[in-house]
Structure formats: C-alpha cells, structure tokens
C-alpha cells in the first residue's frame, strides 16, 4: 500500500492537495512499518534495505517540499542511513544525484522546514544551523558532474534552500547582528541567482 500511495501521490502532482494527502498516507504506513528506525533494517536483506531506504528518503524529500509549498509541518527526519551507492552500467540508474538531493534536503534539518511552514522560528533553528546551510549548500558534491542526470534539479534545490535560509534569518531569535547584516541583504538573492547561473552554464 505504501508504494501504491507513493505512486498515486506523483500521479496526482497537478492536484497539490490530493497529492499531499496521498503522501501523508504513505508516510503513515512507513512509520507504522518502522521505516524511520534503523534497527528495522537489520532483519532484512540488503536489496530490501536499499529499496526501503529509497522510499523513505523519497517521501522525506516530498514532505519537505510540501512544507514550503503549502506550509505543512513535517513528521520525517534523517533518522536512518541513506541508501548505499550502487554499481550500475546505465548512468540513468545511478543513485549519485538522488544521494546528493538527500544531502541538500537534510543539511537544513527538520526544524528548518517546520519553521518555514509556520513562518516562525523554533528554538532548534539557530544562527549556527543557518550558517551551516549557507556554507554547505554553496557548492555541490565533487562527485556530481554538471552533465549528470538530475544536476539541474540539484542546483536549483541548493540555491532555493539557501534563499529560504536568507528569508528565515530575520525571524531567528538571538542571531548576531553581523550574520544578520550579511544574510538579510538585498544583494544576497542576486548573488544566489548568479551562483545558479554559474552552475547551469
């Protein structure tokens, strides 16, 4: 049923509310099955582990996208290891781009997306966590080549999340003036756009 709901979620992508509801059904089922606990994977084969880890992180990415797009709270976190890289002959089947996308969406942490959904910052979202986003998402992994499948999606997502961090900075309590003045600056979105153009061209 998890795979069915996940399939229907993406099949209904033009209907955002229905797609989100279906993703919630899939998330509920994987939590019931314990996909969010690492010990669950110790009892199954490597191939089955890989499949379940892929499904888990695909749902995590989907949920975090919706948290920004329709302002919904998240329930999944990076509580399990991502799938392992696989040796493939067809580059379209490589997990490199998917693993990089996981990195992009987990560097920020669950509190970041929940803060964006609520338009207010909780205590877990700190100046250091925003600095981490700005620092680690400035560049993509060295293993991802510009011609790799999914590179444009990765580049867009990195700079999108950097922009969201810039937007969230003024709402962060206890943030020092120096960092705020560097991030809450009208030139920052221009810099991000230029970085993205460099990535793309």
N, C-alpha and C positions, 0 to 999 in steps of 0.2 A: 504493500500500500504506500510505503514511503516513496518508492520510485514512481508510482502512478501519480501521486500528488505533485512530486517534483516535475514530472513531465508535463502535467496539466498547468502547473504554475508558469512554465516558459511558453507553453502553447497559448496561454491567455495573456501574454505580455501586453497586448494592446488595451486590455481591460485591467487597469492597475489595481483596483480594489479586489477584483476576483483573483488576480494573480497573487496578491499579497495574502489573501485568505488561504489560498491553496498552499502557499509556502509555510504559513503558520501550522497547517495540518501536518505537513511533512516534518516540520521541526518538532511538533508534539510527539510524533511517532518515534523519531530518533532519540528523543530524550527518554521516552518510555523504555526503549530498547537499550539505553545506556551508551549510546554512541559518544556521548560527551565525557565518558570516563575512560581513562587509559587502560585500566585493568580489564575492561570488557574485551579488549583486543587480544589479550594474552591467550584466550581459549580458542581462537580461530586461526585458520591458515593464513599465510602471508598474502595470497591473492585476494582472499575475502577481506583481510585488513585493508589492503590498498583500496579496494572498491568502497568500503565503508568510510574510510578517511576522505576519499574524494567527494563522496556525497555530503559528508559532514561539512567540509570546508566550502563546498559549492553553496550549501544552504547558509553558512555563516556569511559569505560574501553577499548573497542575495538579501539577507536580512539587514546587513549594514547599509546596503544601497537604499533599501526602503526606509531605513531610519532617517536618512537625509531627505529622501524624495517625498515621503508622506508623513514624516515626523512621528514614527512609531518607535517605542522602546525595543531594545534588543534583549534576547534571552541567551544567546550562544556566546561563548568565549573560546579563546585558543587554549583549551584545557587538554587537548590531545596533540600528539605529534602529527605534522602534516604527512601526506603520502611520500614514499621514497621515490627518487628519480628512477626511471625505467629505461632499459636499453631498447631502443626501437629502430627500425630501418626506415620508417616513414616519419619525416620531421613533423608532420601534422599530428602525430600521436605523442609527441614529446610532452612531458609534464613541465618542462622548464618555465614556460610562460605562465602556466597555472600556479606553479610554486612561487613565482615572483609576484603574481597578483595576490596570493595569500599573504606574502610579506607586506605588501603595500597596505592591505586592509587590516593587518594585525599589529603593525607598528604603532598605530594610534591607540589601540586598546578599546575595550568595550565602553569605558566611561566617556571617551571622546564622542562616540556616536550617540550615546544616551544624552549627553549634554546638547548635542546638535538637535536631537529630536525634541528636547524640552525647551530649547533656546535659553538654557540656564546651565551654569557650570556646577557640577557636584564636587565634593571635596577631593575626590580621587583624580580629578583632572587638574594638573598643576602646571606651573611655568615650565618645570623640567620636562613634563610629558609633551608639551607643545614644542619645546626646543628639540626634543627627540624626533618629532615628526618633521620639523623643518630641516634638521641635519640629515636624517637617514633617508628621506624621500627626495633629497636634492638630486640624487643620481640613481640610475637603475643598477641592478646587479651586473657585474662584469661578464657573467655567463650569458646574458641576453644580448644577442646581436640585433642591430637595427632592422635586419631583414627577417628576424624570427617571426613565427606566427604569433599574433597577439601583441606585438611590440607597441603598436599604436594605442591599443586599449590600455596597456600598462602605463605608457607615458601619460595619457590623458588622466588616468586614475591617480597617478602620483601627484600631478600638479593640481588636480581637483581637490585632493585631500589637503595639500599644502595651502590652498586658497581657503578651505574651510577652517584650518588652524588659524590662519590670519584673521578670519572673521570671528573666531571664538575668543581670541586673545583679550579683547577689551572686557569680556564678561568674566574673565578668570580672576578670582579674588587673590590678593596677596602677590600679584605679579609686580615685578620691579619695573620702575619707570624706564630704565634703559632698554629692557627687552620689549616692553610695550611700544616704545617710540620706534623701535626697529621694525616691529611687525605691523603695528597699526599705522601704516604709512601709505599714502595714496599711490606711491610708486611701486609698492610690493606686487600688486596684481599685474602691473606692466612687466616687472621682472619675471614673474611666473610665466606669463604669456610668451616672453622671449625665450625662456628656457624650454618651453614646449616646442616652439618653432625650431630651435636648435636640435631637439630630439627628433623632430619629424623630418626635417630637411637637412 
